[in-house]
Each structure stands twice: as structure tokens, then as C-alpha cells.
Amino acid sequence: MKNSERSFARRIDLTSLQLFVAVCELGSIGRAAEREFIAASAVSKRLSDLEAAVDTALLYRHSRGVTLTPAGESLLHHARTVLFGLERMQGELSEYAEGVRGHVRMHANMSAILQFLPEDLGAFARTHSQIKIDLQERLSPEVLHAVQEGTADIGICTLGTAGAGDLQTRPYRSDRLMVVVPETHPLAAYPAVAFAQVLDWDIVGLQGGSSISLAMRAAAALAGQPLRQRIQVTSLDAMCRMIDNGLGLGLLPDRAFALMHGGGRLRAVRLTDAWAAREVQLVARDFDALPVTSRLLVEHLSPAPAALAERLAAA
């Protein structure tokens, strides 16, 4: 850390940041003082000192209260991030004091969370009850970014054409995309179809950054046909409900559809394209450098050599 950065950090105190956020949320120094049980003059002094520390005005003061300057908007965003991080740190450290011996931060995509992780993490938790797993659902590109930035220790996602970059990967599971259609749809009579046949129909898709959405767009571009994606949703069950009501077709992983099969009068038709067979990967910056608790989870999630060989042979 440079001397100028260290000096800046020393001039900013957490109490002033908390009071600044309170004033911004309530729009008044007086109301913030009442909520925080501190004199209004003391709050005003803290804010003045904060403005002096950053060498710019943070608030417009007027008879009705206060409003934020552009610099104040920026500080509010960063102050909330800092305070939220401190709350998480306090929560995690208190868990160690209560006996939790390890903590693993994991980000995974929707398909992995729905199809595989409940059983796998449940089995791990029963064996390692004192290891806490912080799991967050993210789109596959966001999973890679979180691991790269250190926000997550381990990621689970489906890699796109760009691959994992300089991150390390290990096989986790595999799935196959299916075309989900209403039982009365013409494609329901086929045992399998190519994605080019699907392009004649409206598509119900997931949000644009999902691995399935990116794969569909790439396949449509390769086929030289438009992707008629009229509706985008954020969950697989919402997609099934849209399809069930005649709003289009959709692509789902095979096991995800099997788990949700009670969600309507639907049929899953095998997609024959090579890209429909997907490998779900474990991702880390360096598996060998992970903390012991994270390595335990990676070993638990990694398929046994015999199972991996069998899966590769089937592919």
C-alpha cells in the first residue's frame, strides 16, 4: 500500500462512515442523530471531518435536510460495501468462536445447484458438520469472475467457448440439454431433434449471460438463423411454466427436467447437437493452494477415477 493510500485509510473512521450512511438513508442529520442516539452537532462535526478527509463536499445542506453531491453518491456506494463486508467478517468470526472449524466460499451456476449439489453438499455436511459452506448461485461467467477475483474459493459451472482462462479446472458432473415442449407440440413426436429444427419456433430462454443462452446464440449464429427468444426468465421452473402455457420451447438439462417433471404437461426431446453434451467443471485459481477445508470439499465433489473413466467412455 502506498503512503498516500495508507494516510487516506487512517483519516477515514468507521463510525463516521456509519453516520454518513444513516444521514443519506434518512435525508436528515437530525433524524440520523435520533436513530443513532448521538447529538446532532456531533453528527454534523463527523460529516465535516469526513468531507475534510476526502477534500470534497459530500452533501448539499438545505432547510429540508440534505442531498448527496456526486462525490457523496460515490462514497455512499463504497461505504455500504465496506460496512457490509465488516458485518460478514463479524458473522464469520463469531462462527469460529462458536466451534465452526472451517469455511468454504463457493459460487455455482443454476444447473449444478438444481441437479447435483443438494445431495453432494448434504453428504459432505453430514461428514464434516463443523465446516460452513457459503454457496451463492451465479451465472457461469460470473462464477469464473468470482473465482478469478478471489470472491469465491471454488466455482462450479459450465465452460463456454472462451474456456476457463488461467483458472484450473477439474471434472465434476455431466449433463445433456433437452428440448422441452408441450405434449401436443409437433416436436414431441420425435425421439431426438437437432437445434436447427428448434429455431423454427419461439424460444423461452434464461437470462442472457447463462451458459445455455450463450450456447443457443452461438448455435443459431452458426446455422445462420435468428434466435426467436421472445421471453427470458431467471429460473428453470419459470421456464417450464411458460412452455406449458404455449409461449415457446426451451432448453433444459436432462436431470433438471426429470427433477421438475411434475411441473406441467411437457415432454423432453433429446438434442442431438454435440454442444448439448456438457461437462460441469470445478474451478479454482490453484487447487493445491486452497485451504484444507476447501480441498476436502473438492475431493468430495470430484468423481472417483472409475466413475470418471466410465463417463468418458460413454461420451
Secondary structure, DSSP 8 states (H G I E B T S, - for coil): --HHHHHHHHH--HHHHHHHHHHHHHT-HHHHHHHHTS-HHHHHHHHHHHHHHHTS--EEEETTEEEE-HHHHHHHHHHHHHHHHHHHHHHHHHHHHTT--EEEEEEE-HHHHHHTHHHHHHHHHHH-TTEEEEEEE--HHHHHHHHHHTS-SEEEEE--TTTTTTSEEEEEEEEEEEEEEETTSGGGG-SEE-HHHHTTS-EEEE-TTSHHHHHHHHHHHHHT----EEEEESSHHHHHHHHHTTS-BEEEEHHHHHHTTTSSSEEEEEE-SGGGEEEEEEEES-GGGS-HHHHHHHHHHS--HHHHHHHHHH-
